[in-house]
Amino acid sequence: MSEARKKSFFKGLKGEFKKIVWPDRKTLTKQTVTVIVLSLVIGALIAGIDFLFNAGVSYIY
Protein backbone atom coordinates (compact mmCIF):
# COMPACT_ATOMS: atom_id res chain seq x y z
CA MET A 1 0.00 0.00 0.00
CA SER A 2 1.48 3.34 -1.01
CA GLU A 3 1.94 6.21 1.42
CA ALA A 4 -0.71 8.32 -0.33
CA ARG A 5 -3.28 5.50 -0.09
CA LYS A 6 -2.51 5.06 3.61
CA LYS A 7 -3.04 8.78 4.26
CA SER A 8 -6.27 8.72 2.27
CA PHE A 9 -7.48 5.66 4.18
CA PHE A 10 -6.78 7.17 7.59
CA LYS A 11 -8.30 10.49 6.56
CA GLY A 12 -11.48 8.68 5.52
CA LEU A 13 -11.43 6.64 8.72
CA LYS A 14 -11.15 9.80 10.81
CA GLY A 15 -14.08 11.31 8.91
CA GLU A 16 -16.21 8.22 9.56
CA PHE A 17 -15.42 8.28 13.28
CA LYS A 18 -16.65 11.88 13.43
CA LYS A 19 -20.06 10.70 12.15
CA ILE A 20 -20.57 8.33 15.08
CA VAL A 21 -23.31 9.41 17.48
CA TRP A 22 -22.56 7.98 20.91
CA PRO A 23 -25.54 7.30 23.19
CA ASP A 24 -25.92 9.25 26.40
CA ARG A 25 -25.62 7.52 29.77
CA LYS A 26 -29.39 7.15 30.28
CA THR A 27 -29.93 5.50 26.87
CA LEU A 28 -26.92 3.23 27.31
CA THR A 29 -28.13 2.09 30.74
CA LYS A 30 -31.67 1.47 29.47
CA GLN A 31 -30.46 -0.58 26.50
CA THR A 32 -28.01 -2.55 28.65
CA VAL A 33 -30.72 -3.46 31.16
CA THR A 34 -33.04 -4.47 28.31
CA VAL A 35 -30.41 -6.78 26.82
CA ILE A 36 -29.67 -8.40 30.19
CA VAL A 37 -33.36 -8.93 31.03
CA LEU A 38 -34.17 -10.37 27.60
CA SER A 39 -31.13 -12.66 27.79
CA LEU A 40 -32.31 -13.99 31.16
CA VAL A 41 -35.89 -14.49 29.92
CA ILE A 42 -34.80 -16.30 26.75
CA GLY A 43 -32.32 -18.40 28.77
CA ALA A 44 -35.11 -19.37 31.18
CA LEU A 45 -37.39 -20.32 28.27
CA ILE A 46 -34.70 -22.48 26.70
CA ALA A 47 -33.98 -24.13 30.08
CA GLY A 48 -37.71 -24.81 30.56
CA ILE A 49 -38.09 -26.35 27.11
CA ASP A 50 -34.94 -28.42 27.70
CA PHE A 51 -36.35 -29.65 31.03
CA LEU A 52 -39.65 -30.63 29.39
CA PHE A 53 -37.93 -32.51 26.57
CA ASN A 54 -35.63 -34.24 29.03
CA ALA A 55 -38.59 -35.26 31.21
CA GLY A 56 -40.47 -36.50 28.14
CA VAL A 57 -37.56 -38.57 26.88
CA SER A 58 -36.96 -39.97 30.37
CA TYR A 59 -40.64 -40.93 30.61
CA ILE A 60 -40.52 -42.72 27.24
CA TYR A 61 -37.40 -44.71 28.12
PyMOL Python script that loads the backbone (N, CA, C, O; Angstrom):
from pymol import cmd

cmd.read_pdbstr("""\
ATOM      1  N   MET A   1       0.857  -1.172   0.000  1.00  0.00           N
ATOM      2  CA  MET A   1       0.000   0.000   0.000  1.00  0.00           C
ATOM      3  C   MET A   1       0.900   1.232   0.000  1.00  0.00           C
ATOM      4  O   MET A   1       1.812   1.339   0.820  1.00  0.00           O
ATOM      5  N   SER A   2       0.645   2.154  -0.913  1.00  0.00           N
ATOM      6  CA  SER A   2       1.476   3.339  -1.014  1.00  0.00           C
ATOM      7  C   SER A   2       1.161   4.318   0.120  1.00  0.00           C
ATOM      8  O   SER A   2       0.107   4.246   0.752  1.00  0.00           O
ATOM      9  N   GLU A   3       2.084   5.215   0.351  1.00  0.00           N
ATOM     10  CA  GLU A   3       1.941   6.214   1.424  1.00  0.00           C
ATOM     11  C   GLU A   3       0.717   7.100   1.201  1.00  0.00           C
ATOM     12  O   GLU A   3       0.026   7.444   2.161  1.00  0.00           O
ATOM     13  N   ALA A   4       0.440   7.469  -0.034  1.00  0.00           N
ATOM     14  CA  ALA A   4      -0.713   8.323  -0.333  1.00  0.00           C
ATOM     15  C   ALA A   4      -2.018   7.586  -0.040  1.00  0.00           C
ATOM     16  O   ALA A   4      -2.970   8.181   0.466  1.00  0.00           O
ATOM     17  N   ARG A   5      -2.063   6.293  -0.358  1.00  0.00           N
ATOM     18  CA  ARG A   5      -3.279   5.499  -0.088  1.00  0.00           C
ATOM     19  C   ARG A   5      -3.491   5.336   1.410  1.00  0.00           C
ATOM     20  O   ARG A   5      -4.627   5.354   1.885  1.00  0.00           O
ATOM     21  N   LYS A   6      -2.396   5.176   2.159  1.00  0.00           N
ATOM     22  CA  LYS A   6      -2.513   5.062   3.611  1.00  0.00           C
ATOM     23  C   LYS A   6      -3.078   6.343   4.206  1.00  0.00           C
ATOM     24  O   LYS A   6      -3.966   6.301   5.059  1.00  0.00           O
ATOM     25  N   LYS A   7      -2.556   7.492   3.750  1.00  0.00           N
ATOM     26  CA  LYS A   7      -3.043   8.776   4.264  1.00  0.00           C
ATOM     27  C   LYS A   7      -4.512   8.963   3.919  1.00  0.00           C
ATOM     28  O   LYS A   7      -5.295   9.431   4.746  1.00  0.00           O
ATOM     29  N   SER A   8      -4.883   8.599   2.702  1.00  0.00           N
ATOM     30  CA  SER A   8      -6.272   8.719   2.266  1.00  0.00           C
ATOM     31  C   SER A   8      -7.175   7.820   3.100  1.00  0.00           C
ATOM     32  O   SER A   8      -8.273   8.217   3.491  1.00  0.00           O
ATOM     33  N   PHE A   9      -6.700   6.594   3.371  1.00  0.00           N
ATOM     34  CA  PHE A   9      -7.479   5.656   4.175  1.00  0.00           C
ATOM     35  C   PHE A   9      -7.714   6.204   5.573  1.00  0.00           C
ATOM     36  O   PHE A   9      -8.845   6.206   6.058  1.00  0.00           O
ATOM     37  N   PHE A  10      -6.648   6.670   6.224  1.00  0.00           N
ATOM     38  CA  PHE A  10      -6.785   7.167   7.589  1.00  0.00           C
ATOM     39  C   PHE A  10      -7.567   8.471   7.654  1.00  0.00           C
ATOM     40  O   PHE A  10      -8.231   8.743   8.655  1.00  0.00           O
ATOM     41  N   LYS A  11      -7.499   9.273   6.614  1.00  0.00           N
ATOM     42  CA  LYS A  11      -8.299  10.495   6.561  1.00  0.00           C
ATOM     43  C   LYS A  11      -9.780  10.134   6.466  1.00  0.00           C
ATOM     44  O   LYS A  11     -10.614  10.744   7.135  1.00  0.00           O
ATOM     45  N   GLY A  12     -10.104   9.149   5.638  1.00  0.00           N
ATOM     46  CA  GLY A  12     -11.482   8.683   5.520  1.00  0.00           C
ATOM     47  C   GLY A  12     -11.964   8.042   6.806  1.00  0.00           C
ATOM     48  O   GLY A  12     -13.110   8.234   7.213  1.00  0.00           O
ATOM     49  N   LEU A  13     -11.086   7.277   7.446  1.00  0.00           N
ATOM     50  CA  LEU A  13     -11.428   6.636   8.719  1.00  0.00           C
ATOM     51  C   LEU A  13     -11.731   7.684   9.787  1.00  0.00           C
ATOM     52  O   LEU A  13     -12.692   7.541  10.543  1.00  0.00           O
ATOM     53  N   LYS A  14     -10.933   8.714   9.851  1.00  0.00           N
ATOM     54  CA  LYS A  14     -11.149   9.804  10.811  1.00  0.00           C
ATOM     55  C   LYS A  14     -12.490  10.491  10.538  1.00  0.00           C
ATOM     56  O   LYS A  14     -13.219  10.828  11.471  1.00  0.00           O
ATOM     57  N   GLY A  15     -12.809  10.693   9.273  1.00  0.00           N
ATOM     58  CA  GLY A  15     -14.082  11.306   8.906  1.00  0.00           C
ATOM     59  C   GLY A  15     -15.265  10.443   9.313  1.00  0.00           C
ATOM     60  O   GLY A  15     -16.290  10.962   9.756  1.00  0.00           O
ATOM     61  N   GLU A  16     -15.130   9.124   9.165  1.00  0.00           N
ATOM     62  CA  GLU A  16     -16.211   8.218   9.564  1.00  0.00           C
ATOM     63  C   GLU A  16     -16.399   8.208  11.080  1.00  0.00           C
ATOM     64  O   GLU A  16     -17.529   8.158  11.566  1.00  0.00           O
ATOM     65  N   PHE A  17     -15.307   8.256  11.820  1.00  0.00           N
ATOM     66  CA  PHE A  17     -15.419   8.283  13.278  1.00  0.00           C
ATOM     67  C   PHE A  17     -16.109   9.550  13.768  1.00  0.00           C
ATOM     68  O   PHE A  17     -16.764   9.529  14.810  1.00  0.00           O
ATOM     69  N   LYS A  18     -15.976  10.638  13.045  1.00  0.00           N
ATOM     70  CA  LYS A  18     -16.650  11.877  13.431  1.00  0.00           C
ATOM     71  C   LYS A  18     -18.170  11.788  13.250  1.00  0.00           C
ATOM     72  O   LYS A  18     -18.914  12.546  13.874  1.00  0.00           O
ATOM     73  N   LYS A  19     -18.630  10.867  12.401  1.00  0.00           N
ATOM     74  CA  LYS A  19     -20.062  10.703  12.150  1.00  0.00           C
ATOM     75  C   LYS A  19     -20.761   9.879  13.231  1.00  0.00           C
ATOM     76  O   LYS A  19     -21.989   9.870  13.309  1.00  0.00           O
ATOM     77  N   ILE A  20     -19.987   9.191  14.059  1.00  0.00           N
ATOM     78  CA  ILE A  20     -20.573   8.327  15.084  1.00  0.00           C
ATOM     79  C   ILE A  20     -21.311   9.167  16.113  1.00  0.00           C
ATOM     80  O   ILE A  20     -20.788  10.164  16.611  1.00  0.00           O
ATOM     81  N   VAL A  21     -22.533   8.752  16.426  1.00  0.00           N
ATOM     82  CA  VAL A  21     -23.312   9.411  17.479  1.00  0.00           C
ATOM     83  C   VAL A  21     -23.338   8.465  18.666  1.00  0.00           C
ATOM     84  O   VAL A  21     -23.982   7.417  18.616  1.00  0.00           O
ATOM     85  N   TRP A  22     -22.642   8.830  19.730  1.00  0.00           N
ATOM     86  CA  TRP A  22     -22.561   7.983  20.911  1.00  0.00           C
ATOM     87  C   TRP A  22     -23.788   8.205  21.779  1.00  0.00           C
ATOM     88  O   TRP A  22     -24.219   9.346  21.945  1.00  0.00           O
ATOM     89  N   PRO A  23     -24.365   7.139  22.341  1.00  0.00           N
ATOM     90  CA  PRO A  23     -25.544   7.302  23.186  1.00  0.00           C
ATOM     91  C   PRO A  23     -25.185   7.962  24.520  1.00  0.00           C
ATOM     92  O   PRO A  23     -24.063   7.839  25.010  1.00  0.00           O
ATOM     93  N   ASP A  24     -26.169   8.665  25.094  1.00  0.00           N
ATOM     94  CA  ASP A  24     -25.924   9.248  26.405  1.00  0.00           C
ATOM     95  C   ASP A  24     -26.033   8.154  27.472  1.00  0.00           C
ATOM     96  O   ASP A  24     -26.435   7.028  27.180  1.00  0.00           O
ATOM     97  N   ARG A  25     -25.676   8.493  28.689  1.00  0.00           N
ATOM     98  CA  ARG A  25     -25.620   7.516  29.774  1.00  0.00           C
ATOM     99  C   ARG A  25     -26.979   6.865  30.035  1.00  0.00           C
ATOM    100  O   ARG A  25     -27.056   5.659  30.265  1.00  0.00           O
ATOM    101  N   LYS A  26     -28.050   7.662  30.000  1.00  0.00           N
ATOM    102  CA  LYS A  26     -29.395   7.149  30.282  1.00  0.00           C
ATOM    103  C   LYS A  26     -29.798   6.116  29.222  1.00  0.00           C
ATOM    104  O   LYS A  26     -30.303   5.049  29.569  1.00  0.00           O
ATOM    105  N   THR A  27     -29.587   6.414  27.956  1.00  0.00           N
ATOM    106  CA  THR A  27     -29.932   5.504  26.868  1.00  0.00           C
ATOM    107  C   THR A  27     -29.098   4.235  26.955  1.00  0.00           C
ATOM    108  O   THR A  27     -29.621   3.133  26.788  1.00  0.00           O
ATOM    109  N   LEU A  28     -27.816   4.382  27.214  1.00  0.00           N
ATOM    110  CA  LEU A  28     -26.924   3.233  27.309  1.00  0.00           C
ATOM    111  C   LEU A  28     -27.345   2.310  28.451  1.00  0.00           C
ATOM    112  O   LEU A  28     -27.361   1.089  28.292  1.00  0.00           O
ATOM    113  N   THR A  29     -27.682   2.888  29.595  1.00  0.00           N
ATOM    114  CA  THR A  29     -28.128   2.090  30.742  1.00  0.00           C
ATOM    115  C   THR A  29     -29.424   1.365  30.426  1.00  0.00           C
ATOM    116  O   THR A  29     -29.563   0.182  30.735  1.00  0.00           O
ATOM    117  N   LYS A  30     -30.378   2.065  29.812  1.00  0.00           N
ATOM    118  CA  LYS A  30     -31.670   1.467  29.468  1.00  0.00           C
ATOM    119  C   LYS A  30     -31.489   0.294  28.496  1.00  0.00           C
ATOM    120  O   LYS A  30     -32.096  -0.762  28.676  1.00  0.00           O
ATOM    121  N   GLN A  31     -30.670   0.477  27.487  1.00  0.00           N
ATOM    122  CA  GLN A  31     -30.458  -0.578  26.503  1.00  0.00           C
ATOM    123  C   GLN A  31     -29.702  -1.759  27.108  1.00  0.00           C
ATOM    124  O   GLN A  31     -29.973  -2.909  26.764  1.00  0.00           O
ATOM    125  N   THR A  32     -28.761  -1.484  28.002  1.00  0.00           N
ATOM    126  CA  THR A  32     -28.010  -2.553  28.653  1.00  0.00           C
ATOM    127  C   THR A  32     -28.930  -3.395  29.529  1.00  0.00           C
ATOM    128  O   THR A  32     -28.864  -4.624  29.499  1.00  0.00           O
ATOM    129  N   VAL A  33     -29.782  -2.744  30.303  1.00  0.00           N
ATOM    130  CA  VAL A  33     -30.723  -3.463  31.162  1.00  0.00           C
ATOM    131  C   VAL A  33     -31.671  -4.292  30.306  1.00  0.00           C
ATOM    132  O   VAL A  33     -31.973  -5.433  30.656  1.00  0.00           O
ATOM    133  N   THR A  34     -32.142  -3.746  29.202  1.00  0.00           N
ATOM    134  CA  THR A  34     -33.042  -4.469  28.310  1.00  0.00           C
ATOM    135  C   THR A  34     -32.375  -5.736  27.772  1.00  0.00           C
ATOM    136  O   THR A  34     -32.994  -6.800  27.743  1.00  0.00           O
ATOM    137  N   VAL A  35     -31.129  -5.625  27.352  1.00  0.00           N
ATOM    138  CA  VAL A  35     -30.411  -6.783  26.817  1.00  0.00           C
ATOM    139  C   VAL A  35     -30.225  -7.848  27.895  1.00  0.00           C
ATOM    140  O   VAL A  35     -30.402  -9.036  27.626  1.00  0.00           O
ATOM    141  N   ILE A  36     -29.874  -7.438  29.103  1.00  0.00           N
ATOM    142  CA  ILE A  36     -29.667  -8.404  30.188  1.00  0.00           C
ATOM    143  C   ILE A  36     -30.974  -9.101  30.540  1.00  0.00           C
ATOM    144  O   ILE A  36     -30.999 -10.322  30.697  1.00  0.00           O
ATOM    145  N   VAL A  37     -32.064  -8.338  30.668  1.00  0.00           N
ATOM    146  CA  VAL A  37     -33.358  -8.928  31.027  1.00  0.00           C
ATOM    147  C   VAL A  37     -33.827  -9.898  29.937  1.00  0.00           C
ATOM    148  O   VAL A  37     -34.257 -11.011  30.243  1.00  0.00           O
ATOM    149  N   LEU A  38     -33.748  -9.490  28.689  1.00  0.00           N
ATOM    150  CA  LEU A  38     -34.173 -10.369  27.601  1.00  0.00           C
ATOM    151  C   LEU A  38     -33.304 -11.626  27.525  1.00  0.00           C
ATOM    152  O   LEU A  38     -33.809 -12.709  27.230  1.00  0.00           O
ATOM    153  N   SER A  39     -32.017 -11.489  27.787  1.00  0.00           N
ATOM    154  CA  SER A  39     -31.134 -12.663  27.790  1.00  0.00           C
ATOM    155  C   SER A  39     -31.546 -13.637  28.881  1.00  0.00           C
ATOM    156  O   SER A  39     -31.567 -14.847  28.656  1.00  0.00           O
ATOM    157  N   LEU A  40     -31.875 -13.125  30.060  1.00  0.00           N
ATOM    158  CA  LEU A  40     -32.311 -13.986  31.161  1.00  0.00           C
ATOM    159  C   LEU A  40     -33.637 -14.669  30.842  1.00  0.00           C
ATOM    160  O   LEU A  40     -33.807 -15.856  31.121  1.00  0.00           O
ATOM    161  N   VAL A  41     -34.584 -13.920  30.256  1.00  0.00           N
ATOM    162  CA  VAL A  41     -35.892 -14.490  29.916  1.00  0.00           C
ATOM    163  C   VAL A  41     -35.740 -15.587  28.862  1.00  0.00           C
ATOM    164  O   VAL A  41     -36.304 -16.672  29.005  1.00  0.00           O
ATOM    165  N   ILE A  42     -34.987 -15.307  27.818  1.00  0.00           N
ATOM    166  CA  ILE A  42     -34.802 -16.304  26.755  1.00  0.00           C
ATOM    167  C   ILE A  42     -34.044 -17.518  27.294  1.00  0.00           C
ATOM    168  O   ILE A  42     -34.362 -18.652  26.937  1.00  0.00           O
ATOM    169  N   GLY A  43     -33.043 -17.291  28.152  1.00  0.00           N
ATOM    170  CA  GLY A  43     -32.322 -18.396  28.773  1.00  0.00           C
ATOM    171  C   GLY A  43     -33.246 -19.262  29.620  1.00  0.00           C
ATOM    172  O   GLY A  43     -33.140 -20.488  29.603  1.00  0.00           O
ATOM    173  N   ALA A  44     -34.159 -18.622  30.367  1.00  0.00           N
ATOM    174  CA  ALA A  44     -35.113 -19.372  31.183  1.00  0.00           C
ATOM    175  C   ALA A  44     -36.068 -20.171  30.300  1.00  0.00           C
ATOM    176  O   ALA A  44     -36.402 -21.310  30.627  1.00  0.00           O
ATOM    177  N   LEU A  45     -36.508 -19.593  29.195  1.00  0.00           N
ATOM    178  CA  LEU A  45     -37.388 -20.320  28.271  1.00  0.00           C
ATOM    179  C   LEU A  45     -36.682 -21.540  27.681  1.00  0.00           C
ATOM    180  O   LEU A  45     -37.263 -22.623  27.611  1.00  0.00           O
ATOM    181  N   ILE A  46     -35.456 -21.367  27.267  1.00  0.00           N
ATOM    182  CA  ILE A  46     -34.695 -22.480  26.703  1.00  0.00           C
ATOM    183  C   ILE A  46     -34.484 -23.560  27.768  1.00  0.00           C
ATOM    184  O   ILE A  46     -34.602 -24.749  27.473  1.00  0.00           O
ATOM    185  N   ALA A  47     -34.174 -23.153  28.999  1.00  0.00           N
ATOM    186  CA  ALA A  47     -33.983 -24.129  30.080  1.00  0.00           C
ATOM    187  C   ALA A  47     -35.286 -24.874  30.357  1.00  0.00           C
ATOM    188  O   ALA A  47     -35.268 -26.084  30.583  1.00  0.00           O
ATOM    189  N   GLY A  48     -36.419 -24.164  30.341  1.00  0.00           N
ATOM    190  CA  GLY A  48     -37.714 -24.809  30.563  1.00  0.00           C
ATOM    191  C   GLY A  48     -38.052 -25.815  29.474  1.00  0.00           C
ATOM    192  O   GLY A  48     -38.507 -26.921  29.763  1.00  0.00           O
ATOM    193  N   ILE A  49     -37.830 -25.433  28.231  1.00  0.00           N
ATOM    194  CA  ILE A  49     -38.087 -26.349  27.111  1.00  0.00           C
ATOM    195  C   ILE A  49     -37.161 -27.559  27.202  1.00  0.00           C
ATOM    196  O   ILE A  49     -37.589 -28.689  26.963  1.00  0.00           O
ATOM    197  N   ASP A  50     -35.893 -27.327  27.547  1.00  0.00           N
ATOM    198  CA  ASP A  50     -34.945 -28.421  27.703  1.00  0.00           C
ATOM    199  C   ASP A  50     -35.400 -29.374  28.816  1.00  0.00           C
ATOM    200  O   ASP A  50     -35.327 -30.593  28.660  1.00  0.00           O
ATOM    201  N   PHE A  51     -35.860 -28.824  29.921  1.00  0.00           N
ATOM    202  CA  PHE A  51     -36.352 -29.648  31.029  1.00  0.00           C
ATOM    203  C   PHE A  51     -37.534 -30.506  30.590  1.00  0.00           C
ATOM    204  O   PHE A  51     -37.598 -31.695  30.903  1.00  0.00           O
ATOM    205  N   LEU A  52     -38.476 -29.890  29.856  1.00  0.00           N
ATOM    206  CA  LEU A  52     -39.650 -30.633  29.394  1.00  0.00           C
ATOM    207  C   LEU A  52     -39.266 -31.754  28.434  1.00  0.00           C
ATOM    208  O   LEU A  52     -39.773 -32.869  28.552  1.00  0.00           O
ATOM    209  N   PHE A  53     -38.385 -31.473  27.496  1.00  0.00           N
ATOM    210  CA  PHE A  53     -37.933 -32.512  26.566  1.00  0.00           C
ATOM    211  C   PHE A  53     -37.205 -33.628  27.306  1.00  0.00           C
ATOM    212  O   PHE A  53     -37.404 -34.808  27.017  1.00  0.00           O
ATOM    213  N   ASN A  54     -36.365 -33.250  28.259  1.00  0.00           N
ATOM    214  CA  ASN A  54     -35.634 -34.240  29.026  1.00  0.00           C
ATOM    215  C   ASN A  54     -36.597 -35.113  29.839  1.00  0.00           C
ATOM    216  O   ASN A  54     -36.422 -36.330  29.911  1.00  0.00           O
ATOM    217  N   ALA A  55     -37.601 -34.500  30.441  1.00  0.00           N
ATOM    218  CA  ALA A  55     -38.586 -35.256  31.207  1.00  0.00           C
ATOM    219  C   ALA A  55     -39.381 -36.179  30.282  1.00  0.00           C
ATOM    220  O   ALA A  55     -39.674 -37.319  30.642  1.00  0.00           O
ATOM    221  N   GLY A  56     -39.723 -35.697  29.114  1.00  0.00           N
ATOM    222  CA  GLY A  56     -40.471 -36.498  28.138  1.00  0.00           C
ATOM    223  C   GLY A  56     -39.673 -37.691  27.665  1.00  0.00           C
ATOM    224  O   GLY A  56     -40.200 -38.802  27.593  1.00  0.00           O
ATOM    225  N   VAL A  57     -38.408 -37.477  27.341  1.00  0.00           N
ATOM    226  CA  VAL A  57     -37.558 -38.571  26.883  1.00  0.00           C
ATOM    227  C   VAL A  57     -37.328 -39.573  28.019  1.00  0.00           C
ATOM    228  O   VAL A  57     -37.311 -40.781  27.783  1.00  0.00           O
ATOM    229  N   SER A  58     -37.153 -39.082  29.237  1.00  0.00           N
ATOM    230  CA  SER A  58     -36.957 -39.966  30.374  1.00  0.00           C
ATOM    231  C   SER A  58     -38.216 -40.805  30.610  1.00  0.00           C
ATOM    232  O   SER A  58     -38.125 -41.981  30.965  1.00  0.00           O
ATOM    233  N   TYR A  59     -39.365 -40.210  30.417  1.00  0.00           N
ATOM    234  CA  TYR A  59     -40.640 -40.930  30.607  1.00  0.00           C
ATOM    235  C   TYR A  59     -40.795 -42.050  29.564  1.00  0.00           C
ATOM    236  O   TYR A  59     -41.247 -43.150  29.879  1.00  0.00           O
ATOM    237  N   ILE A  60     -40.410 -41.744  28.320  1.00  0.00           N
ATOM    238  CA  ILE A  60     -40.523 -42.720  27.238  1.00  0.00           C
ATOM    239  C   ILE A  60     -39.596 -43.898  27.478  1.00  0.00           C
ATOM    240  O   ILE A  60     -39.989 -45.046  27.272  1.00  0.00           O
ATOM    241  N   TYR A  61     -38.367 -43.632  27.911  1.00  0.00           N
ATOM    242  CA  TYR A  61     -37.404 -44.708  28.123  1.00  0.00           C
ATOM    243  C   TYR A  61     -37.484 -45.146  29.549  1.00  0.00           C
ATOM    244  O   TYR A  61     -36.757 -46.051  29.959  1.00  0.00           O
TER     245      TYR A  61
END
""", "prot")
cmd.dss("prot")
cmd.show_as("cartoon", "prot")
cmd.util.cbc("prot")
cmd.orient("prot")
